Amino acid sequence: MTDATYPTLSYPMRRTCPFEPPPGYAELRERPTISKVRLPTGALAWAVTRYRDVRAMLADPRFSSDMRHPGFPVLYEHQVPAPEFSTSLIGMDAPEHTIARRAVAGEFTVQRLRRLRPRVQEIVEEHVERILEGPRPVDLVRAFADPVPLMVICELIGVPYADRDFFLKISSTVMNAPSPEEGGRAMVELTDYLDALVGDKERDPTDDVIGRLAARPGEPGVPGHKDLVGMAFMLLMAGHETPANIIALGTLLLLEHPDQLAALRADPARTPAAVEELLRYFTIAEIATSRVATEDVELGGAVIRAGEGALALITGANRDPDQFARPDEFDIGRGNHHHVAFGFGGHQCLGQHLARLELQIAFDTLFARIPGLRLAEPVEALRFKDEAINYGVFELPVTW
Ligand code: HEM
């Protein structure tokens, strides 16, 4: 096989349709073996797009999540966290990762989150109420998709929601590919803020996720001060941004498929399946599943050498026809929910049950309370987050 047969594609790739993955993913998936793509840094990394290869890679302990490893496939040099930042769970490897994850996992189980359901419902209702009382059209991102998950994660981890404008500004700067200087400054600002907040909780523990961890210093896996700040940072960012993007994109997609929306409204018992299908269809958080090989690994018909970077392109895997029949069709009746939108293996999303809870309540309530909800602008006029860390839509003007 020569380079002339299979050209080296660049990554990230642009979507040509807001609802479809970049066409290069299918091209890569159809090649007989995995191949390398060129990153903006100029480095090469393996692109893994087939469902079975992605799952094999993400379950394999020979791949490391350590972004500071010289071979890690960072997209931009400034993404490598400065030594003073703690990368928390997402950048750790076993066995430290396993111990650290165990220390916090109990906070995010299905059983634990069940208790949160009434409060999430209340938060969603309040925001829908405010939309109904306000002017039309309204930007659903600002009025609903952003504030609902932000309020939920703030209350859960014990961060004052009163400072929401500050968090929203920081997360938008960190996530939406700003200049390296701006991104770095935003990270320092939020770290300083959380450093003080965690300090307060250590002195006077509060009844929330960070407060409860701060009350258990020295226990196995319980993060020390710096790592607790890193964990608060990650939970706040990951816990808000991703559900916010999928709430906005999911609303858009359902409005664009009125027959499926009608089926959902007629039978809300279908919502959990619809949420899984939305997660599969968009797969908004893909950069998180990048790794570096620590040993030679045979995968997808090639050998990834120790020290080489590899990208598990879960967006491609979730459209793999070998795993999903009619993969490019959005179908809330699809029975197969074994998608990898939350990743796979040891780092699989810690907040997935929380995300599901929020998304199910958000869609059920929004469409039940605002039956006439519709787009106020054509899809062609919307701006999508094509260059951001997580995919999404910047504004979603709706009316009813
Ligand atoms: C629809 C919403 C969400 C999507 C699509 C999503 C996606 C992902 C993905 C793909 C990973 C895997 C990273 C890897 O393999 O290294 C991940 C990890 C993680 N997510 Fe989420 N996520 C979502 C919501 C949330 C929420 C609400 C929280 C808040 C608690 C959260 C917290 C985390 C954490 C802490 C990790 C790191 C886990 C680890 O490294 O052990 N996520 N997420």
Residues whose N, C-alpha, C, O or C-beta is under 5 A from the ligand:
A	BS01	HEM	L89 I90 R101 L235 A238 G239 T242 P243 I246 A285 A288 T289 A341 F342 G343 G346 H347 Q348 C349 L350 G351 Q352 L354 A355
